[in-house]
Every structure is written in structure tokens, then in C-alpha cells.
Amino acid sequence: MCIALIGGMDRLGKHYLEEAERAGVKLQFFSTSENNIAAKLKKADAMVIFTNKVSHRVKIEAMQVAKANNIPVLMEHACGVCTFRNCLECLARNCH
């Protein structure tokens, strides 16, 4: 399973990757706006968006990709490692 994490803090990137590895998933981490992010997000099985650390434009673009490709999305305001861990657990239980 591949999860795209949009938003979050650069300094926590290593910890997000560790949590994803512990959960047995591949993680794509986008902490800043990137060119052609839509093409990269299409490959994800699920998305987690940390809304307090991402621009409205990127959030809207991610939601459009998710809707067009039927990708489940979890949105959280907080961007801590515990929040990400909870999102991974929720995705594992299919409670999105």
C-alpha cells in the first residue's frame, strides 16, 4: 500500500517515514508545493492531508485527484507523528 502525506513538517519527515515503515506501507511525503503533484498523487492508494501545513491550492488539487481516481482521503488539522500514526491505523481498519 502506498500513502501520500500532504503537508506536515520537514523536521518530522524522518519520523513519518519510520511510522509508515512500521505499519508496512510505502510513504510519499509532500511537505511543500511541487510541480505536477497531481501526477504523483494518482499512484497513491490513500491520502493523508495535514490541513494546517498545506496551502489551499495544494489541498484543492489533491482533493480533485482523489475524487477523480476514487482515492480515500483523511484530513487532519494537527500534523504530529501521533496524528499520522492514528491515520495509518484508521486506514488499516478502512474507517476513512
GROMACS elastic network, one bead per residue, 0.5 to 0.9 nm:
[ bonds ]
;  ai    aj funct       b0    kb
    1    24     6  0.78467   500
    1    25     6  0.51660   500
    1    26     6  0.61632   500
    1    27     6  0.86608   500
    1    44     6  0.79160   500
    1    45     6  0.61222   500
    1    46     6  0.81979   500
    2    25     6  0.57601   500
    2    27     6  0.57838   500
    2    28     6  0.73399   500
    2    43     6  0.77338   500
    2    44     6  0.52183   500
    2    45     6  0.53005   500
    2    46     6  0.68708   500
    2    47     6  0.88044   500
    3    20     6  0.84445   500
    3    25     6  0.69913   500
    3    26     6  0.62137   500
    3    27     6  0.50489   500
    3    28     6  0.61901   500
    3    29     6  0.85223   500
    3    43     6  0.89320   500
    3    44     6  0.54372   500
    3    45     6  0.58185   500
    3    47     6  0.55722   500
    3    48     6  0.73103   500
    3    88     6  0.88656   500
    4    26     6  0.85731   500
    4    27     6  0.58881   500
    4    29     6  0.60214   500
    4    30     6  0.74732   500
    4    40     6  0.88641   500
    4    41     6  0.66971   500
    4    43     6  0.87620   500
    4    44     6  0.58455   500
    4    45     6  0.78931   500
    4    46     6  0.64077   500
    4    48     6  0.62124   500
    4    49     6  0.82692   500
    5     8     6  0.76303   500
    5    16     6  0.87430   500
    5    27     6  0.70422   500
    5    28     6  0.60404   500
    5    30     6  0.60306   500
    5    31     6  0.79178   500
    5    46     6  0.88254   500
    5    47     6  0.59772   500
    5    49     6  0.59898   500
    5    50     6  0.77339   500
    5    84     6  0.88040   500
    6    28     6  0.83727   500
    6    29     6  0.62820   500
    6    31     6  0.60125   500
    6    32     6  0.80829   500
    6    47     6  0.74244   500
    6    48     6  0.61689   500
    6    50     6  0.62578   500
    6    51     6  0.84066   500
    6    53     6  0.83930   500
    6    54     6  0.70605   500
    6    58     6  0.83920   500
    6    59     6  0.80502   500
    6    62     6  0.83181   500
    7    10     6  0.89160   500
    7    29     6  0.78987   500
    7    30     6  0.60957   500
    7    32     6  0.68768   500
    7    33     6  0.88969   500
    7    48     6  0.84427   500
    7    49     6  0.60251   500
    7    51     6  0.68455   500
    7    52     6  0.76460   500
    7    55     6  0.84155   500
    7    59     6  0.89351   500
    7    79     6  0.76690   500
    8    11     6  0.88136   500
    8    12     6  0.74327   500
    8    13     6  0.77344   500
    8    16     6  0.89793   500
    8    29     6  0.84328   500
    8    30     6  0.79263   500
    8    31     6  0.56053   500
    8    32     6  0.87824   500
    8    49     6  0.81735   500
    8    50     6  0.58730   500
    8    51     6  0.85087   500
    8    52     6  0.81004   500
    8    53     6  0.55686   500
    8    54     6  0.75869   500
    8    78     6  0.84876   500
    8    79     6  0.52042   500
    8    80     6  0.75956   500
    9    12     6  0.53949   500
    9    13     6  0.65703   500
    9    31     6  0.63161   500
    9    53     6  0.73169   500
    9    79     6  0.72376   500
    9    80     6  0.83536   500
   10    13     6  0.51241   500
   10    14     6  0.82355   500
   10    31     6  0.62337   500
   10    32     6  0.87187   500
   11    14     6  0.72340   500
   11    15     6  0.84065   500
   12    15     6  0.52245   500
   12    16     6  0.62335   500
   12    17     6  0.87137   500
   12    80     6  0.78431   500
   12    81     6  0.73738   500
   13    16     6  0.50973   500
   13    17     6  0.62446   500
   13    18     6  0.86524   500
   13    29     6  0.73054   500
   13    31     6  0.83442   500
   14    17     6  0.51738   500
   14    18     6  0.62579   500
   14    19     6  0.87873   500
   15    19     6  0.61980   500
   15    20     6  0.85721   500
   15    81     6  0.67458   500
   16    19     6  0.52027   500
   16    20     6  0.62170   500
   16    21     6  0.86297   500
   16    27     6  0.81433   500
   16    29     6  0.82588   500
   16    80     6  0.87922   500
   16    81     6  0.62557   500
   16    84     6  0.70868   500
   16    85     6  0.82524   500
   17    20     6  0.50935   500
   17    21     6  0.61069   500
   17    22     6  0.85406   500
   17    26     6  0.81738   500
   17    27     6  0.63821   500
   17    28     6  0.86254   500
   17    29     6  0.81701   500
   18    21     6  0.50904   500
   18    22     6  0.60942   500
   18    23     6  0.86251   500
   19    22     6  0.50038   500
   19    23     6  0.62293   500
   19    24     6  0.86304   500
   19    25     6  0.88488   500
   19    81     6  0.78029   500
   19    84     6  0.79219   500
   19    85     6  0.64912   500
   19    88     6  0.84317   500
   20    23     6  0.50546   500
   20    24     6  0.61902   500
   20    25     6  0.52734   500
   20    26     6  0.64058   500
   20    27     6  0.61855   500
   20    84     6  0.87609   500
   20    85     6  0.79933   500
   20    88     6  0.74967   500
   21    25     6  0.57036   500
   21    26     6  0.67382   500
   21    27     6  0.79702   500
   22    25     6  0.77393   500
   23    26     6  0.89637   500
   23    85     6  0.85783   500
   23    88     6  0.71922   500
   23    89     6  0.81873   500
   23    92     6  0.87145   500
   25    88     6  0.88210   500
   27    44     6  0.88712   500
   28    40     6  0.87427   500
   28    41     6  0.85728   500
   28    44     6  0.81052   500
   30    33     6  0.72134   500
   30    34     6  0.76820   500
   30    37     6  0.86481   500
   31    34     6  0.88797   500
   31    53     6  0.77893   500
   31    54     6  0.75108   500
   32    53     6  0.87912   500
   32    54     6  0.73901   500
   32    55     6  0.87527   500
   32    58     6  0.89543   500
   33    37     6  0.76584   500
   33    54     6  0.80662   500
   33    55     6  0.79521   500
   33    57     6  0.89871   500
   33    58     6  0.66626   500
   34    37     6  0.55729   500
   34    58     6  0.88355   500
   35    38     6  0.84846   500
   36    39     6  0.57946   500
   36    40     6  0.70893   500
   37    40     6  0.51613   500
   37    41     6  0.61888   500
   37    42     6  0.88266   500
   37    58     6  0.83571   500
   37    61     6  0.82238   500
   37    62     6  0.80168   500
   38    41     6  0.51320   500
   38    42     6  0.63705   500
   38    61     6  0.68342   500
   38    62     6  0.66829   500
   38    64     6  0.86144   500
   38    65     6  0.62068   500
   39    42     6  0.54648   500
   39    43     6  0.75507   500
   39    65     6  0.85059   500
   40    43     6  0.60630   500
   40    44     6  0.77419   500
   41    44     6  0.54595   500
   41    45     6  0.88753   500
   41    47     6  0.81384   500
   41    62     6  0.72063   500
   41    65     6  0.69911   500
   41    66     6  0.79865   500
   42    45     6  0.82525   500
   42    65     6  0.65171   500
   42    66     6  0.75458   500
   42    69     6  0.68479   500
   42    71     6  0.82892   500
   44    47     6  0.68850   500
   44    71     6  0.74369   500
   45    71     6  0.60980   500
   45    72     6  0.74212   500
   46    66     6  0.82377   500
   46    71     6  0.54276   500
   46    72     6  0.50068   500
   46    73     6  0.59615   500
   46    74     6  0.81162   500
   46    91     6  0.79360   500
   47    62     6  0.83692   500
   47    66     6  0.77966   500
   47    71     6  0.71176   500
   47    72     6  0.62991   500
   47    74     6  0.62754   500
   47    75     6  0.83732   500
   48    72     6  0.86700   500
   48    73     6  0.57828   500
   48    75     6  0.58500   500
   48    76     6  0.76390   500
   48    84     6  0.80059   500
   48    87     6  0.73028   500
   48    88     6  0.88526   500
   49    52     6  0.89235   500
   49    53     6  0.86930   500
   49    54     6  0.78577   500
   49    59     6  0.73991   500
   49    62     6  0.85381   500
   49    73     6  0.73523   500
   49    74     6  0.62365   500
   49    76     6  0.63174   500
   49    77     6  0.82659   500
   49    79     6  0.88283   500
   50    53     6  0.58715   500
   50    54     6  0.66664   500
   50    74     6  0.85952   500
   50    75     6  0.59623   500
   50    76     6  0.50497   500
   50    77     6  0.54525   500
   50    78     6  0.63652   500
   50    79     6  0.55614   500
   50    84     6  0.89394   500
   51    54     6  0.55354   500
   51    55     6  0.78345   500
   51    56     6  0.83235   500
   51    59     6  0.75300   500
   51    75     6  0.65612   500
   51    76     6  0.60504   500
   51    78     6  0.75564   500
   51    79     6  0.81671   500
   52    55     6  0.82539   500
   52    76     6  0.80874   500
   52    77     6  0.52683   500
   52    78     6  0.66761   500
   52    79     6  0.74467   500
   53    77     6  0.81922   500
   53    78     6  0.85373   500
   53    79     6  0.74446   500
   54    57     6  0.83435   500
   54    58     6  0.66464   500
   54    59     6  0.66909   500
   55    58     6  0.53817   500
   55    59     6  0.62869   500
   55    60     6  0.86728   500
   56    59     6  0.50294   500
   56    60     6  0.60397   500
   56    61     6  0.85052   500
   57    60     6  0.52062   500
   57    61     6  0.61444   500
   57    62     6  0.85836   500
   58    61     6  0.50358   500
   58    62     6  0.60364   500
   58    63     6  0.85309   500
   59    62     6  0.51159   500
   59    63     6  0.61364   500
   59    64     6  0.86359   500
   60    63     6  0.51049   500
   60    64     6  0.61993   500
   60    65     6  0.87288   500
   61    64     6  0.51638   500
   61    65     6  0.63726   500
   61    66     6  0.86801   500
   62    65     6  0.51802   500
   62    66     6  0.61456   500
   62    67     6  0.86394   500
   63    67     6  0.60546   500
   63    68     6  0.85037   500
   63    71     6  0.89913   500
   63    73     6  0.78328   500
   64    67     6  0.51961   500
   64    68     6  0.60967   500
   64    69     6  0.85398   500
   65    68     6  0.51808   500
   65    69     6  0.60513   500
   65    70     6  0.82259   500
   65    71     6  0.78656   500
   66    69     6  0.52670   500
   66    70     6  0.55710   500
   66    72     6  0.67391   500
   66    73     6  0.70747   500
   67    70     6  0.51396   500
   67    71     6  0.65155   500
   67    72     6  0.83263   500
   68    71     6  0.79517   500
   72    91     6  0.87066   500
   72    96     6  0.65221   500
   73    96     6  0.68497   500
   74    87     6  0.70504   500
   74    90     6  0.89017   500
   74    91     6  0.84897   500
   74    96     6  0.63189   500
   75    87     6  0.88789   500
   76    79     6  0.72276   500
   76    83     6  0.76529   500
   76    84     6  0.87446   500
   76    87     6  0.85674   500
   78    83     6  0.66755   500
   78    84     6  0.89023   500
   79    82     6  0.83162   500
   79    83     6  0.62920   500
   79    84     6  0.70505   500
   80    83     6  0.52453   500
   80    84     6  0.64302   500
   80    85     6  0.87198   500
   81    84     6  0.50260   500
   81    85     6  0.60974   500
   81    86     6  0.86210   500
   82    86     6  0.61725   500
   82    87     6  0.86110   500
   83    86     6  0.51031   500
   83    87     6  0.62911   500
   83    88     6  0.87647   500
   84    88     6  0.62830   500
   84    89     6  0.86932   500
   85    88     6  0.51144   500
   85    89     6  0.63085   500
   85    90     6  0.86430   500
   86    89     6  0.50563   500
   86    90     6  0.61172   500
   86    91     6  0.86263   500
   87    91     6  0.61422   500
   87    92     6  0.85558   500
   87    96     6  0.87833   500
   88    91     6  0.51178   500
   88    92     6  0.61712   500
   88    93     6  0.87189   500
   89    92     6  0.50348   500
   89    93     6  0.63453   500
   89    94     6  0.86162   500
   89    95     6  0.88726   500
   90    93     6  0.51232   500
   90    94     6  0.60694   500
   90    95     6  0.53279   500
   90    96     6  0.66321   500
   91    95     6  0.61334   500
   91    96     6  0.62827   500
   92    95     6  0.78822   500
   93    96     6  0.83891   500
